[in-house]
Amino acid sequence: MPRRRILLTTLALAPFSPFFLAACSRPDPERQIHAALGEMEAAIKARNNGDFMSHVADDFQRPGQGLDRAGLRQLFTGLVLRYPTIVLVVTVNEVRVTGTTATARLTVLATGGQGVLPETGQAWEVNTDWRLEGSQWKLFAADWRGQL
């Protein structure tokens, strides 16, 4: 009997759970972009360049910086070679979807080092531009600036 009561109580309260409300409050495209950002974060932590780049469009650019998709791949490779330990905290501040394009604003805190203790750290404000390619959202532009 107690198991049944717990199950019924859980089912009755599920719609009021913050996770349930958050999942239901976002439209599908916004959820897909959040998921892609989460997968990119996980790929960085796992040091998996291929999984990270699978979310990046072929014509990716960092406006005004001359960084393209190949340069982003090299940047990723350089960071994981330089810092065997990378810790990320990514906060998605806003996602705006307009048809088949979207923007997402993030705050990223990253630390890196050779061992357990971080040797360096930085926070960035990141602005990203996305477009729907088939059924997948792809990052086609990003710009970031460090915070003090």
Rosetta blueprint (number, residue, H / E / L):
1 M L
2 P H
3 R H
4 R H
5 R H
6 I H
7 L H
8 L H
9 T H
10 T H
11 L H
12 A H
13 L H
14 A H
15 P H
16 F H
17 S L
18 P H
19 F H
20 F H
21 L H
22 A H
23 A H
24 C H
25 S H
26 R L
27 P L
28 D H
29 P H
30 E H
31 R H
32 Q H
33 I H
34 H H
35 A H
36 A H
37 L H
38 G H
39 E H
40 M H
41 E H
42 A H
43 A H
44 I H
45 K H
46 A L
47 R L
48 N L
49 N H
50 G H
51 D H
52 F H
53 M H
54 S L
55 H L
56 V E
57 A E
58 D E
59 D E
60 F E
61 Q E
62 R E
63 P L
64 G L
65 Q L
66 G L
67 L E
68 D E
69 R H
70 A H
71 G H
72 L H
73 R H
74 Q H
75 L H
76 F H
77 T H
78 G H
79 L H
80 V H
81 L H
82 R H
83 Y L
84 P L
85 T E
86 I E
87 V E
88 L E
89 V E
90 V E
91 T E
92 V E
93 N E
94 E E
95 V E
96 R E
97 V E
98 T E
99 G L
100 T L
101 T E
102 A E
103 T E
104 A E
105 R E
106 L E
107 T E
108 V E
109 L E
110 A E
111 T E
112 G E
113 G E
114 Q L
115 G L
116 V L
117 L L
118 P L
119 E L
120 T E
121 G E
122 Q E
123 A E
124 W E
125 E E
126 V E
127 N E
128 T E
129 D E
130 W E
131 R E
132 L E
133 E E
134 G L
135 S L
136 Q E
137 W E
138 K E
139 L E
140 F E
141 A E
142 A E
143 D E
144 W E
145 R E
146 G E
147 Q L
148 L L
